């Protein structure tokens, strides 16, 4: 489904020097897979996701979706951001329908589809509210509904639950898994939480400290729903991340 080969990316740092974010990243994501990505802060996780989304170009290497090279944003991919990225002046209905409007879908059709998704994420009755009138968890539900409205095949999620409280986070995790199981999208989900990575993912991709590389891919052979049975995998992920942190400090 998604093929990433030899991906490299550098940025200009605050001091004017080159900062290498990604180095020779190779990764395959299967169709309908729920893949979680975990790694130290600044290891290039978000950069990798933005390159797959077509929002940022790679310096070298290639990303393909169903064999087609990614050269920019496309209708087959949608992205959900941590900071919600909603239109503050627009209603919930208009926010969810925004992508459809940009693609020329007629008002009646886009509003019908938007209302169905708003109901799916548990926000029926809030169609006329604006983001400032919603809690953080409700805003993120709007963001998920908006991403799903354009009927993508790939859902890219950049720490989408990082800005909400723990109770809301758990509810959103359950809702996301229900949506994924119903729609069978391919999901690439970045998180800084080892527990979340093991709870949600079919596999967990561990990235090394900058420049980001694939350090290890950890399968999660557990049936859903999961809870306490993730403890052993969570502990292993923590041990690996701690080792990478110590190795990075020793190398500096």
N, C-alpha and C positions, 0 to 999 in steps of 0.2 A: 504493500500500500504506500508507505513512505520509505524512500531510500535516501540516506544521507551518506555521501562519500567524500572523504578528504577535505572536510570543511575547515577553513581557516578564516579568522577575522581579527583585525587589529583596529584600535582607535587611537586618536591623538589624546594623550593625557593632559592634565592641568598644567604640567610643566613643559608641555610642547613635545614631549617624547612619545614614542609609540608604545602602546599598551596592548599586548597580545591577549585577546579574550578567549579565542578558541584555537586549538591546534589539532589538525588532522582527525577530526571527529568523523567516525563511521558508525552508523546506526540504522537498523531496520525496524519499522513499526508495522505489525501485521494489521490487516483489515479487521475492524471491530475490536481491536485490542484497547484496553485501558492501561496506558503506560504512565507511570509516575517517574519524575526526574528529581533527584535529590543531590545536593552538593554544598560545599562551603560557600559562604557569602562571597559574591564577586567572581564565581567560577565560570560565568558565561551562560548560565541556564536561560535567563531571559533573552540574551542575544541569540542563542540557538533557536528559541521559540519564534522570535521575530523574523529570523531568516527563513524558517519553515513557512511562516505566515506570508512572506514576501514583502514585509515592511522594511527590512534592512538587507542590503546585498552582501553576499559573502565576498571576501577577497579572492578566494579560490575554492575549488570544490564544487559540489553539485547537490541539489535537493530535487528529488522527483516524487510526484504523487501520481500513482497509477501509471508510471512510466513517462509522465509528462514533466519536463523541467519547470521548476518554480522560477519565474522571472519577475513576479510581482504579486500583489494580492489577487485572489480569485474566488469565485463563488463556491468552490469546493471546500474552502477553509474559513472558519470563523474564530475570532479570538475573544477571550474574556479576560479582562484586566483586574488587578487587585484593587485599583482605585475607582472601580465602577465605570468611569468614563461615560456617564450619562449626560444627555443634554439637559441642563438645569432648568431651562424655560419650557421644556416640553412635558406633556403628560406621560403617564406610564404607557398608555396606548400608543401615543406617537413615538415614544422612545423605542418600543418593541417593533413598531412598524417601520422605523426609519430606514433600515437596510432595504426593505422591500420597496419603499418609495424611491430610493436611489436607483433601484433596478427597473423602475417604470411599471411596477405592479399597480393596478387600479385600486382606488380607495376602498371599494367594497371588499375586494378579495384580500387586500393587505390587512384591513381591520378585522375581518373574519378570522384570518390566520393568527393575528396578534392576540385577539380575545381568547382563542383556544389555548395559546401558549401561556397567557397570563393566568388562566385557570389551572393549567398544568403545574405551574410553579407556586400555586397557592395564593394568588393575589387577586382573585375575582372580587370585584367590588371596589378595587383601587385604580381602575382604569383612568380616572380623571385627576388623580393625585399627581403632584410634581415631586421630583427627587427629594427636595428639602423637607417634604412632609412624611418621608419614609425613614425607617430605621436602616442601619447599615446592611443587615441581613436581607431586608426587603429590597433595597437598591441592588444587591447582588443578584437576587432572583430576577429582577428586571433585566440585568445584564445578561444572564443566562438565557432568558426568553428571547431577547433581541438577537443573540448569537444563533439560536436555533431557528429563528423565523425564516432565515434565508435558506434553510434546509441544506446545511453543509454536510459533507461526508466526513470532515475532520474538524474536531473541536479542540482548539488550543487554549489552555488555561494557565495563566501566570499568577500563581499563588492567589487564587480567587477568594479564598476564605481567610486570608491573613489579617484582614482588617476588622473581623467580627469577633464577638465574644465566643467562649468555648461552647456554650449551649447552642448558640445559633450555628456555629461551625458544624456541630454534630448533626443537626437537623438538615443543613444544606448538603452535607456529605451523603446522607441517606436519600435525599431528594435527587441528587445528581446521579447516584447509582440507579435509582428507579428509572430516571429519564434515559440513561445509557442502556439499561437492559431492554427498555421498550423500543428505542430508536436504533440501537446497535451501531452507533457512531464509532469512529476511531477517535480516541481521546489521548492527548498528550498533556499531562497535568504536572506543572512545576509546583513544588512545595519545599518549605524549609523544615517540615515536621516529619520525623522518622515514623511516628505512629500513623500519620495520615497517608504517607507513602505506602506502608504495608497494608493499611486498611482498605485502600482503594485499588491499588495496582494489580494487574496480572503479573507484571514484572516491575522492578524498581531499577532505574538506571542511576548508578552512582558516578558523579563527575568529580574529577580531581580539582585541586586548587588551581587558580589561574597560572598559565593558560589552560582553560578547561579541556579535558579529554575524557573519554569514557574509561573510567577506572575498573568498573565491574558492572555486570547486569545480574541482578538477584531475582530469581523466579519466586513467586508467591503461590505455592500450590495448595491454597486453602479455599474451601467453598465459601460463598457469601450467603448470608451476612457474617461478618467477622467481628470479633471483639478481643477477648483475652487471648485467643489462640495466636494472635499476631505478636505476642510479647517476645518470643524467641527471635523472630525476624527483626523486630524493632531493636532489640539489644544488639544483634549482629550489625545492623546498619550504624548504630551509634559507635560501636567499636571501630568500624572501618572509617567513619568520619573523623573520629578522634585520632586514629593513626595517621590519616592524611594531614590533619591539622599539625600534628607533631612533626611529621616529615617536612611539611612546608616551612615551619619555623626553623627547623634545623638547617634547611637549605638556604635560608636568607642570610 
